[in-house]
């Protein structure tokens, strides 16, 4: 039995829906956006048959945040699905126009269940963005030294008067 997990992203909580190969809801849960929420999600996935050798894929609307980074670190495939695609899928399968977080989580799971071949999982983290970000912070000139204001600032005056090693 193939299980797909959809996560609808929100600010302080996330709605999770697990569906089987026929689209039937297997489990649903609302989790918090913290370590406890991640633990509850991983427990839910394990109960549904998630293993290290065969992890359950997870489609999300917003591929950002600590929860997504932790899910990617587990080695599972995480898919970022465009929010407009979710809205169009919802319109095709529901008459009511009201938005429901639980229904969006189910829609995400069903989108990947039916159309997995047209979606690509997010690439693995390379660590390069973190290095680049920290390098930028280290080489950024102090405030006031940019664009034509470098001369005459107290810092450059100290540089000019500092003794040089020759």
N, C-alpha and C positions, 0 to 999 in steps of 0.2 A: 504494500500500500504506500503510495507516494503522498507525502505531506508537504504543504507549502505554508509558510508563516508570513502573514502580512502585518506590518506595523504602521499605524497612523500616528504621525508625529504631532506633538503638541508641546507647549512650553514647559509645563510642570509634570505632565504625565503622558503616557503613550497607550493607545489601544492596540491589542494584539489579537489576531484571529488566525487559527490554524484550520486549514481545509484539507480534505483528502483528495484523491485523484478524480472523484466525481463531482467535487465542488461542495460536498456536504461539510458543514461546520463540525469540527472535531473538538475544539476548545477555544475559549475566548477569555481574555483577562485584561484588566487595566493595570499598568505598572507605573511606578514613579520613575522620575528621571534621576536616579542615583544608583549607588552600588546595590542596594536592596532590590531595586527594580530589575537590574541586570541579573541578579541571582534568581529572582522569581521567573524571569524569562527563560534563563537557561534550564531551570527545573522543569518548566512547562515543555520546553523542547525535548528534554530527556524523557519525560513521561510519554511523549508522542513518538519516540523511537529514534531520536537524534543520537548519532554516534560520531566518534572522531573520524571513522572511515567513510561514513555516509551522512554528512551534516545536512540539516534541513535548510534549503535556501530561503533568504529573507528579502522581499522587496519592500522598499520604503519610499516615501515621497521626498523627504529631506535627508540627504546623505551627509549629515554633519552632526557633530556632538560626540560626547563621550560614549554614549551607548553604541553608536555606529562604529566607532573606533574599536571598542571592545569586541563587538560582534565580528569585525574583520580580523581581529587578532586571533579569534578561535579557528580561523581557516575556512570558515563557511563562505559561500557565495552571497554577497550582498548586492542587490540591484537597486539602482535609483530610477524610479518611474516618474515621468513627468506628471505634474499635478493636473494638467489639462487632460491627459490620457485617462487618469483616474476619474475625472469629472465626466468625460464622455462615456466611459464604461458604466458609471453609475446611472447615467441617463438612459442607456440602453436596457438596463435591467431593473430599474425602479421607476414607478410612476410618480411618486412624490418627489418634489424638488428639494425637500429639506435635506440638509447635510447632517450626516450622522458619523461620528468618529468610528464607531464599531462597523458600520456599513463600509466605510472607506478602507478599514483594515481588511475586511473580507474582499472588497474589490481588488485591493493590491495583491492579495494571495491568489485570487482567481485570474488576474491578468497574467501573473507569472505561470500559473498552472496551465492556462490555455495557449499563451503566446511566448513561452520561454525562448523559443528559437529566434525571436526578433529583438530580444533584450540581451545586453551584455552585463556581466557582473563588474562591479567597480574594480579597478586594478589594485594590486597589493601596494601597501605603503612602502615607499623607498627610503624614508628618513631624510631625503634631500630637502624637502620644504622646511623642516625644523632647522636644519643646518643653515640654509639660506637665510631664514628669518633671524637666527641668532647672529649670523655674520653681519647682516645689515645693521643690527642694533650696535654692534661693536665698532663698525666703521663710520657710522653716521657722525658728522661733525657736531660739536656742541651747538646749542641754540644761539643764534646771533652770528654764526660764522658763515652763513650761506649767502650766496648771490650778491656780491658787491659790498658786503658789510664786514668782510673778514679783517680788513685793516682798521686799526684804531680801537678794536675791542680789547678789554683788559687781558684776555687770554693770549691774544697775539702779541700784545705788548710784553707779556712775560716771556713768550717764546723768543722775542728779539733780544731781550736783556739776559736771558739765561746763558750761563757759560757753556761753551762748546768744547767737546773733547776732540783734540786734534792729534 
